Structure formats: structure tokens, C-alpha cells
Amino acid sequence: MTTADSGELLGIDPTELRFPFELNKQISCTLQLTNKTNKQVAFKVKTTSPKKYCVRPNNGIVASRSKADVVVTMQAQREAPPDMHCKDKFLLQSAIVASDIMPKDVTGDMFTKESGNVVDEVKLKVVYVTPSSQSEGFEDGYPGSLNYQEETKEHKESEKIISEPFALISKLMEEKNAAVELNNKLRQELDLLRRDISRQRGGFSLVLVLMVAIMGILLGFFMKR
């Protein structure tokens, strides 16, 4: 059995499991395995915290000069470790096996000294990173960072939402004041017209009657608004 910092049978990308840590959220990362040999390679993934992680698939076969993906999912965590330092470890075991071996036939015995197989083992660290460190640009709060841009956009949208009702109210108030002013003028003119009519000794002229009717119609129209 051989132990190496980098896989001699399987290439591993990335060489450590990086999780953008967030509380109460299930997070996944993917390992890509590359068979460096001209033979079929079986693999098995182990971890020091099996209840904390779900590995799919946790074992399998990578054909000659082919690739396979392994998805590692961390269950939702209720609290963060001190200084975001994680002590969890993973072990990726690989072994050259016969070409007739199927994924369902892979067992733990294939990766022991007694199996007689050429076995490779690679230890993988778990690293927690903050989601903001995954983004490009400046640090949080500075122009260029994704968080800063999102906050600025939200702020502008909030200002727009707040300002639009006030602008509408102001416009309606202006229209109301203009209607009241026009109504007052019409009332004054109507009063003057009535006084002129009362002073006349003869009957109402047709022109005056029409003017009174028009003024009444206009007054009723603006009162309804």
C-alpha cells in the first residue's frame, strides 16, 4: 500500500473540500476524479464525521483515462466552529482492479494490504470559507464587491418605492388646489351674474340664461372631481 500527498492512480480536483459555510444551510462541493492509468480503478471515500457528511457515490469505478464526479454534502449546521476552523478529514482510497469488476462489486476489502491490489490513499482537508470570500472585487462594504453592489441596488429601489407615493400625493394636492381655486372664481362670477340679473327691470335675456346654465354645468363638473 502506498500513501501520497497527491493521487498516483486518481487525480483529485480540488485537493481540499471547500465549503462556503452558512448556518442552517446544507452545502455541497464536488470532487472530480481522473483516472491516470490505462486500467480500471476502484475508489472509496471515508470521513472522520460520517454523520455530518453525505458522499454520493461513496465508492465506485473510474474507467481507464476517464473522469468521475463525487458530490460531498455537509448537513446544515446550527453553529460555526471557533475561528471557522474545521478538523474533519476525508480519505480517498483507490486501487487498480480487474476490468470485469462492476461498481456494485466494490468493497472495503479491495483497499487492504491483504487484497494484493496496488492501493493509493489521499487525505483531504475540509476548509470553511465565508460566502463573501468567494466573490470577486473588494472586501465587503467597498465599491466593487458584490455585497456592496447588491446593497446599493436595494437602497436605490427602496428610495424609489418610498418616493413614488409622495410624488403622487403631491400631484393630487396640486390638482385639488387648482380645482378649488377655479371653483371659487366660478362662484364669484356666478354671484356677480345673479346680482346683475336682479337689477334688470325686464325679463331675463336669453344670453344671460345660457351663461347661467353653462356656469352651473362647469361648477358641477369640477365639484365632482
C-alpha positions, 0 to 999 in steps of 0.5 A, a space after each residue: 500500500 502506498 500513501 501520497 500527498 497527491 493521487 498516483 492512480 486518481 487525480 483529485 480536483 480540488 485537493 481540499 473540500 471547500 465549503 462556503 459555510 452558512 448556518 442552517 444551510 446544507 452545502 455541497 462541493 464536488 470532487 472530480 476524479 481522473 483516472 491516470 492509468 490505462 486500467 480500471 480503478 476502484 475508489 472509496 471515500 471515508 470521513 472522520 464525521 460520517 454523520 455530518 457528511 453525505 458522499 454520493 457515490 461513496 465508492 465506485 469505478 473510474 474507467 481507464 483515462 476517464 473522469 468521475 464526479 463525487 458530490 460531498 454534502 455537509 448537513 446544515 449546521 446550527 453553529 460555526 466552529 471557533 475561528 471557522 476552523 474545521 478538523 474533519 478529514 476525508 480519505 480517498 482510497 483507490 486501487 487498480 482492479 480487474 476490468 470485469 469488476 462492476 461498481 456494485 462489486 466494490 468493497 472495503 476489502 479491495 483497499 487492504 494490504 491483504 487484497 494484493 491490489 496496488 492501493 493509493 490513499 489521499 487525505 483531504 482537508 475540509 476548509 470553511 470559507 465565508 460566502 463573501 470570500 468567494 466573490 470577486 472585487 473588494 472586501 465587503 462594504 467597498 465599491 466593487 464587491 458584490 455585497 456592496 453592489 447588491 446593497 446599493 441596488 436595494 437602497 436605490 429601489 427602496 428610495 424609489 418605492 418610498 418616493 413614488 407615493 409622495 410624488 403622487 400625493 403631491 400631484 393630487 394636492 396640486 390638482 385639488 388646489 387648482 380645482 378649488 381655486 377655479 371653483 371659487 372664481 366660478 362662484 364669484 362670477 356666478 354671484 356677480 351674474 345673479 346680482 346683475 340679473 336682479 337689477 334688470 327691470 325686464 325679463 331675463 335675456 336669453 344670453 344671460 340664461 345660457 351663461 347661467 346654465 353653462 356656469 352651473 354645468 362647469 361648477 358641477 363638473 369640477 365639484 365632482 372631481 
